[in-house]
Amino acid sequence: MAEKKPEHLYLVDGSGFIFRAYHALPPLTRHDGLPVNAVMGFCNMLFKLLRDLDDNERPTHLAVIFDAGRKTFRNEIYPDYKAH
């Protein structure tokens, strides 16, 4: 009987990916003028992350986490959280 591979979770900092993608690409827009550079860059970065993993590192689960964009309990625990 084959051993079941352990589950492997990857957490991705979605806010960081979006920020990097937005600033890494030139302004790109759809035919109606809606900017899409951050979305396209985000997807490309996520696909690259998964594509570049070795088979033994490939996660069974993936979650993308986004900051709330306001003060949270983390600021109460650590006042310098995201201070820069």
Steps between C-alpha positions, in 0.01 A plus 500: 500500500641839401551763764277803470698816435458748788289805435697814431357852535650809334398843627553790262512867603243623250545867589874471445451321166254766379733783608798342323298420189355851476842664517683240287292536185428800281143625495287245315131549429209309352325626189265706721788666689481294821854451638602132514877509560475405870259212434704366211826530695343338807379200299832465319691507831270241654527268198879541500518415870315174440676418174850545648444269798655156506247217510586427864429866593172532313221588744177308531328824608560868427353805673548864406467741792425873466541766768187668628639844412432643843620459856446151633579300812854464364559871560395455862740208544786670316461880454767509224313245287524623139639832623703541183 
